[in-house]
Amino acid sequence: MYALLRKFALALGCLPFAALTAHAQGNDFPAKPITIIVGYPAGGGPDIGARMLGEKLAARLHQSVIVENRPGVSGMMGASAVARAPADGYTLLFAPNTFLIAPHVLSKGTNVNLDVLNDFVPVVAPSKGAMMMVAHPSLGVKNAKELVALLKKQPGLAYATPGSGSPMHIAGELFKKSAGVDMLHVPYKGVAPAIADVLGGHVKITYASIGVVAQHIAAGRLVALGMAEKERSPLMPELPTLAEQGYPNTATGAWYGVFAPKGTPPAVVEKLNQEFNTVLRQPDTAAKLKQQWEVPLGGSSEDLARMARAEYESYGRIVKEFNISAD
């Protein structure tokens, strides 16, 4: 009986120690530089966003924040590096929500074996942009309804995307189904060549994030037809969604998330989440994000976890339904 009571007392004694240890991990963090890995080349949207937030996070934490680019395999090379990193909060992944599409569309020959929901701990969703459908002015349409009317008369018009299995490809397939029209998918090797051919009028329709096409819309080189979002974007509030124009179930969305390796201590995740949210509430952060055609999101790590799971499952169903695969 005495031995049993002694074990019970020792077990109780460990509880405050464990709590104190977790608390200390959060208080002592960070004690050295943090690395944010981006699975895309320098100069692109993910890279720009990571560097801007990394600079502001470094000022808050009084530690260097290094952004490292590891492009390849639709961002999965960078994600793999983070998944293999020590689970201590010093290596983070900054990724667009395409991170949740890639596992569904990549072939098994890529040698990327990641469970994007379970190999990572969500930290925070810093910002979101907006996906939209645009057309070359020579097509003569001003909105999605006019495009559908034209497609009824001329089925098979082509739409350009940065590649098979991209969010833009998925957006096009969703629109085709919702509108009951036939369009030809023309995949390119990246955003730049796809936009270049649409600007040249070689392909008349494309999907793109607002930051890629906003200047071309303002200059009259492209026509905005509708937002492929659940609601209108504050970045271009005058443009109705495709759903508002009569084509539901066409939203794809565009946002960024920060993730840590599985097993990262909860106290460290909470500290990072709090610091990112503080940075996102700063007025100059919102101003800088707006310059990049992004708006601050923030929220808890649980908010990001819910978003990630919902989109992962949704994209899985869509990819299977339309038999979509990457190039």
C-alpha positions, 0 to 999 in steps of 0.5 A, spaced: 500 500 500 505 504 501 509 503 495 502 504 491 501 511 494 508 513 493 508 511 486 501 516 486 505 521 489 511 521 484 506 521 478 502 527 481 509 531 482 511 530 475 505 534 473 507 541 475 514 539 472 511 537 465 507 544 465 513 548 467 517 545 462 512 546 457 512 553 459 519 554 459 520 552 452 515 557 450 518 562 454 526 561 452 524 560 445 527 562 440 534 562 443 537 562 436 535 564 428 529 561 425 529 558 418 523 559 414 523 554 408 519 556 401 518 551 396 518 556 391 524 560 387 526 567 390 522 573 387 515 569 387 509 571 391 511 565 397 518 568 397 516 575 398 511 574 403 515 570 407 521 575 407 516 580 409 513 577 415 520 574 417 523 581 417 518 583 422 518 577 426 525 577 427 524 584 430 519 582 435 523 576 437 530 579 437 533 573 433 534 572 425 529 569 421 532 566 415 528 565 408 531 559 405 528 557 398 528 550 396 523 549 389 521 543 386 516 538 385 510 543 386 513 546 393 514 539 396 521 539 396 521 544 401 515 541 405 519 535 405 525 538 408 521 541 414 518 535 415 525 532 416 527 537 420 528 537 428 521 539 431 523 544 435 520 550 432 526 553 429 525 550 422 518 552 419 514 552 412 511 558 409 506 555 403 500 557 399 494 552 399 497 548 393 501 545 399 494 541 400 493 539 392 500 537 391 499 530 394 493 528 390 495 530 383 503 528 384 505 521 381 508 516 385 514 517 381 516 523 384 519 520 391 515 525 395 511 521 401 508 526 405 502 526 409 501 534 409 495 533 415 499 529 420 507 530 418 506 538 420 503 542 426 499 548 423 502 555 426 498 560 423 495 562 416 498 569 415 494 572 409 489 570 403 489 573 396 484 572 391 483 567 385 479 570 379 477 568 372 480 573 366 479 574 359 483 577 353 479 584 351 478 581 344 473 575 346 468 581 347 465 578 354 465 583 360 463 577 365 462 570 366 454 570 364 457 573 357 462 568 357 457 562 358 453 565 352 459 565 348 461 558 350 454 555 348 455 558 341 463 556 340 464 550 345 471 548 346 474 555 347 481 554 350 483 557 357 490 557 360 493 555 366 500 554 369 500 547 369 495 541 370 493 539 377 494 547 379 489 551 382 487 554 376 486 548 372 481 545 378 478 552 378 477 551 370 474 544 371 469 547 377 467 552 372 465 548 366 461 543 370 457 548 374 456 552 367 455 546 363 460 548 358 466 545 354 472 548 354 479 546 352 485 546 358 491 548 355 497 547 361 503 551 361 510 551 365 508 556 370 504 562 371 509 567 366 508 563 360 500 562 361 499 570 362 504 572 356 500 568 351 493 570 354 496 578 354 498 576 347 491 573 345 493 567 343 489 563 348 483 568 351 481 565 358 485 564 364 485 564 372 490 567 376 491 570 383 489 577 383 496 580 384 498 577 377 493 580 373 491 586 377 495 591 373 493 588 366 486 589 368 487 596 370 491 598 364 485 594 360 489 589 357 485 584 361 478 583 363 476 581 370 470 576 369 469 574 376 472 572 383 473 564 384 472 565 391 466 564 396 465 571 397 467 578 394 475 580 395 476 587 399 482 587 394 477 588 388 470 589 392 466 591 385 467 584 382 462 579 383 464 572 385 462 566 379 457 564 384 453 571 384 453 570 377 449 564 377 455 558 377 455 555 384 461 551 387 466 554 383 470 557 389 478 555 390 481 560 394 488 562 395 491 563 402 498 562 405 500 558 411 505 557 416 507 550 418 512 546 423 514 539 423 510 534 427 512 534 434 513 541 435 512 543 443 505 546 443 508 552 447 513 553 442 507 553 437 503 558 441 509 563 442 510 563 434 502 563 433 502 569 438 508 573 435 505 572 428 498 575 430 501 581 433 505 582 426 499 581 422 495 586 427 501 592 425 498 597 420 504 597 416 504 589 415 497 590 412 499 596 408 505 591 405 500 585 404 495 590 400 501 592 396 502 584 394 495 584 393 494 580 400 490 581 406 491 579 413 488 573 416 491 570 422 487 566 427 489 560 432 493 554 429 486 550 430 483 555 425 489 553 420 488 546 422 480 546 420 482 550 413 487 545 411 483 539 413 477 542 409 481 544 403 485 537 403 479 533 403 475 538 398 481 538 393 481 530 394 474 529 391 475 534 386 481 531 383 478 524 383 472 527 380 475 530 374 481 525 374 486 531 374 494 529 375 500 534 375 504 534 368 
